[in-house]
Amino acid sequence: MTVREVVLLGSTGSIGTQAIDVMRRHPDRFRVVGIAAGGGNVELLAAQALELKVDVVAVARATMAQDLQLAFYKAAAASGYESGKFAVPKIIAGPDAATELAALPCDVVLNAITGSIGLRPTLAALRAGRTLALANKESLVAGGPLVRGVAGEGQIVPVDSEHSALAQCLRGGSRAEVAKLIVTASGGPFRGRTRDELAGVTVEQALAHPTWDMGPVITINCATLVNKGLEVIETHELFGVPYEQIDVVVHPQSIVHSMVEFTDGSTLAQANPPDMRLAISLALGWPDRIPRAIVPLDWTRAQSWRFEPLDHERFPAVSLARAAGQAGGVLPAVYNAANEECVGAFMSGSLPFTGIVDTVAAILDEAPRATLGSAEPTDVDDVLAAEDWARKRARELTGRTMRTGDQ
């Protein structure tokens, strides 16, 4: 069996640490040759590099290179290595470090970077001919036209559980036989609430997701269903299916991760417990499955699954994303960036919960008048300029002050 060499971008985040767990249990199938992170946790980054015996470590903050070097020696000492008895990886530092790492020789690049800073590494990996296991949703939401322009057929393998499920179900028929792609949504913690009841939602309530354990921004995106709107755009970009053939259905148990309806009336659904390690392992090993990736469902235990239509009036985020995607150009990037600022405003107390999507809608409505029309971006700078405009406008509308470290 051939060992796959992997470059892991975003190694200290949630997806990155779970990916390392998957590969740690399968050393006969994977070898991590390079890892990258922002630099906020150099101790963990150094420990990962030492354990995995990587060749190269990339850190986005150039000022952290020396700290990372010192962290290597500290981690080596804690692991019982004698001085000079371990190999120090090459360090690449600076804002382009992850992009440089993504183009290095390997079999698979797993991009688990958060935010639009992941777009350049995505393009670098694709241009270098690597298989791209993609968890960085901004690459497709904000930079879809750019990614489409360089990606080869089957070169991108999704890591999101919903898109992984769709990729698995699509094995059951030809593209000509596909009638609909159906993305499932848990409905978040406020499923069934009225618009008036949603207005008073607190930050603590929004962060209490019923089935998944995620970071604060993604958790709130799930509560507003913005995350599902982003996934609709991703679905279109990944599989080339028109928006009118992409549906969203609410499934509170988060066991069925997505479905494909075929032209003969049959529907294939992919089901597993809510555990990201299955999608990660499949993306790393694609098209092969990795044994014992997760504990399977217990079919000896009685259980019930529910499916409900999405209430677009109470949760308009999906319809808004669909409209932005159909309009095209940089509007999906505006949708994503404006939402991130509005989530920050909600968490700081300067915007009500329902104001998140309402403000995003207002900004999207303004975008064409701000010369941000439907023309497709020609490079990454076009995308970043649209995002910068959206963030600035969101801060103006919400009264949120730009803080050091904000994008």
N, C-alpha and C positions, 0 to 999 in steps of 0.2 A: 504494500500500500504506500502510495506516494504521500510524503508529508507536505502539507501546504504551508508556505511561508506567509505570514500575516503582518501587515502594518495596521496598528490600532490607533486611531485618532480619537482623543477624548477618553483616555484610559482611566482617569480618576473619577469619572462621572458614573451615573447609575448603569447605563448600558455598557460602558467600558469595563467596570468591575465585574459585571455579570458575564461579559464575554471572556474575561480572563478566567473566571470560574469554569466556564465551559471548556476552554482550551487546557486548563490545568488538569482536568479529568481525562483528557484525551491527548497525551503527549505523543502518541503514535500517529496522530493525524494532523496536528498543528504545531508550528513553531513561530513564536512572535519574534520578528526581527527588528521592529521599531515601534516605539510608542510616543504619543504626543499628548500634551495637556497645556492648559493655560498658564499654570504656574502657581495657582492658589494653594496647592497642597504638595509642596516639593518632597516632603517626607514620604508620602504615599507613592509619589511618582518614582522616587529613588528605590523604594522597597520593591515596587513592581519590576523595575528594570533589573534589579539584582536577582530577584527570584526567576524571572523569565530569561535571563542572560541575553538581553537584546543587544543588537549591534549599535543602534542609534536611539537617542532620546531627543525629542524636540520640545521646546518650551516657548510659549508665545511671548512671555515677558523677558526681554533681553537682560533686564537687571537681575533676573533670578538665576542666571547661569552659574554664578559663583556659589550661590546658596545650594543649587542642585549638586554641584561638585562636592561640597561639604556634606550634603545629605547622603551621598553615595558612601562615603567613608563611615559615617555614623551608622547607616543601615548595615554595612558590611561588618562593623564591629559588633552590632547587636545580633547578627546572625552567626557569629563565631569565626569569621574569616580572619586569618592572620594578615598583617600588613603586607601588601604587595602580592597577596595570593588570590586576588580576584581581578577580573578585567573591567575597567571603567569604560562604559559605552561612550561613543562619540556624542557630543552635545551640540545640537543646533538650536540657536536662540534668536528670537525676534518675531515680528508679526508674520513673516513669510515662512517660518520654520515648518509648520504643519504642511504647507503647500509643497515645500521641498521634500519632506519626508514621504508624502503621498506619491511622488513620482519615482521613488527608489525601487530597485528590483524586488519583486515579491509576487505572490499569486493572487492575494486578496487584500484589498484595503477596506477596513471597516471604519466608516466615517460616523463617529458618535459625538462629534462636536455640536454644541448648542449654538444656534444663531447663524446669521448670514455670513459670519467669518468662516463657516464651513463650505461656502460655495467655491472659493478658489481651490481648496484641496480636492473637492469633488471633480472639478474640471481637470486638474492636474493628473489625478488617478485615471480618469477616462482617456485622456490624451496619451498617457503612457501605456494604455492597453490593458490595465489591470481590471480584474473583476471587482466591482464596487458593491460591497455590502453597505447599504445606505440607511442610516438612522437619522441623518441630519435633514429634517423635513424642509428647512429653508432652501436647500439646494433645488428642490423641485417647485416649492410654492413661489419663492421669489425669483429663482433663476431658471425656471422651466424651459423657456425657449433656448437659453444658452446651453443647458444640459442636453436637450434634444439634438442640438446641432453637432455634438461631438460623441454622443453615446452610440455604441454599436448594438446590434440586436442581441438581447439577453445579457448585456454587459452589466446592468444594474440589477441587483437582487435586494428586495426590500427587507428591512428589519422590523418595521412597525408590525404589530401582530395582525392588524386588519389587512394590510397589503400582503403580508406573508400568507395569510389565509386565502386571499384571492389568487395568489400565484399557485398555491397548492391545488385549489379547486379548478383552475384553468387547465390543469393537466388532464381533466376529465373530458375535454372536447376541443374541437378546433375553434379558432377565433371566429370563423364564419357562423358557428353554431351558438355563439353567445348572444343572449337577449338582453340581460341586465347584470350588472355587478351590484351587489347589495352589501353595503357596509353597515355593520352593527354598532350601536352606541349603548352604553350602559344607561344613559339618561341622566347620569350624575346624581347628586344628592337631592335635587329639587324637582325631580320628575313628579308631575301631577300638581305642582303649585300654580296658582294664578299669577297673572302679571303683577297685581297689587301685592301679593305675598312675596314675590321675588324682590320687590323694591327695597324691602327691609333686611335683606340677607346680610349677615356679617362676614368678615374675613374668616373667622374661625369656622363658621358653618360651611363656607365655600371650600375650605381646605379639607373637609371631612369626606373624602371620596369613599363610596360604599364598597368598592371591590379592588381598586388598584392603589399601590403606594408609590407616589411620584413626587417630583419637585413641585414647588408652590405655583409657578406659572402654568405648568401643564395641568395641574389639578384644577386650578380656577378655569382654565380653558375648557376642561371637561364639564365643569359646572355650568358654563355659559353655552356649551356645545360649539364654541369656536374651534376647539380641537377637531371636532368632526367635520367642520367646514374646511379646515386645512387638509384633512384626509381625503375629502372629495376632490380637491384640486390635485393632490398627490396621485389619487387613483387615475384621474384623467391623464396626467403626465406620464405615469408609469406604464399604463396599459393601452394608451391611445384610444380609449373608448369615449364616445361623445358624452357630454354632461347629461343629456336627456336619458342616457342608459345607465346612469349611476343613481341608486337610491340609498336612503338611510333608514334603518329600522331600529327601534329601541328594544334592547334585550338586556334587562337589568342584571342577569346573572353573569354576564361577560364570559360565557363558556363557548358559545358560537362566535367566532371572531369575524367572519364574513361569509358570504354565500355568492354563488354564481347561478343565475337562472339561464337555462338553455332554450333554444327555439322550439324544442319539442315539448316544453312544459315541465321538464325535470329541473330540480334544484339541488346542487351539491353544496353542503355546508362543512366547514372545518371547525372542529371542536377540540378544546383542551382546557385544563384549569388555567386561570389567569396568571401565567408565569412567562416572562419575556425570554427565558433561556431557550425555549423551544424555537422561537422565531430567530433568535441569534444563532443558535447552532445550525439551523437549516440554511441561513444566509452564508455562514462560513463554509459549510460543506456542500452547498448547492451544486448539482441537483440531488446529492445523496443525503440521506438522513443520518444523524448521529445517534447511535444507540444510547438509551437511558438519559436522554437530554433532560426530561422532567418525569415526575411521577404521573402516570396516566389517570384518567377518570376512573372512578370505582363504579363499575356497572352493576355491582351487586347491591348497591345502595339506592333506595328510592329517591327520586329527585324530580323537580318540575322546572321547566324552562318557559319563560314568557316572551312574547314578541308583541310589540305595540307600534302603531304608526307614530311618527315624530310630529309633535305639535309645533308647526312652523310659526304660528302667531305668537306663542309664548316664548319660543326659542328661535328667533329669526336668523341666528348666526349662520346656519347652513345655507339658507336661501341667499343670504348676502354673499357668502363665499362662492356659491355657484354663479351668481351674477358677475362677480369680479372675474372669475375664471373664464366665463363665456366672453366677457369684454376683452380679456387678454391684456397683452402688453405688460406694464408694470403694476397694474391694479392689484393682482394677488400679493405683490410685495408690499403695497400700501396697506392692504387688509391686515397682513401679518404684523408689520411694524407698528401701525396705529394701535392694534390690539395689545401688543406688549406694553406700550406706554400707558394705555388705559388700565391694564391690569395693575401696573405699578401705582397708578393714581388711586385705584380702588383699595389696594393694600395699605396705602398711606392715609386713607380716610378722606380724600378729596373728590371722590366720585362714588355714587351709589352702584350697587351691583348691576342694575338694569342699564345704568349709564355707560357701561363698558361697550356693549354692542351698539347702543344708540349713537355714541360718539364715533365709533368706527364707521357706521353708516353715513354720518354727516361728512366725515373726511373723504370717504369714497365718492360721495356726491360732489364734493369740491374738486377732486383730483383732476378731472378733465379741464376745468377752468384754470388750473394751475399748470397748464401745459403738460400734464401727466396723462396723456391719452392712451389709445390702444396700440400705438406703435410698439413693436417688440424691441426689447433692449438689445443693443449691439455688443455690449461688454458688461463686465461686473460693475464698472463705475456707474453705468446707467441705473442698475438695480440699487446700488448704495445711495445714489442721489435721490431716487424716489423714496427710499426708506427714510433718509434724513429729513426730507420734506414732511413725510407722514408723522414722524416722531415729533418734529418741531410743532406742527399744527396740533397734534394731540396734547402737547404740553400747554399750548396756548389755550385750548378749549377747556382743559381740566385744571389749569392753574398750578400744574406740577412743576417744580423747580428742577432743572437739570443738576444732577449730582455727579461728583467725581467718580468715574468708573462706569457711569451709564453709557450706553451706546449712543 
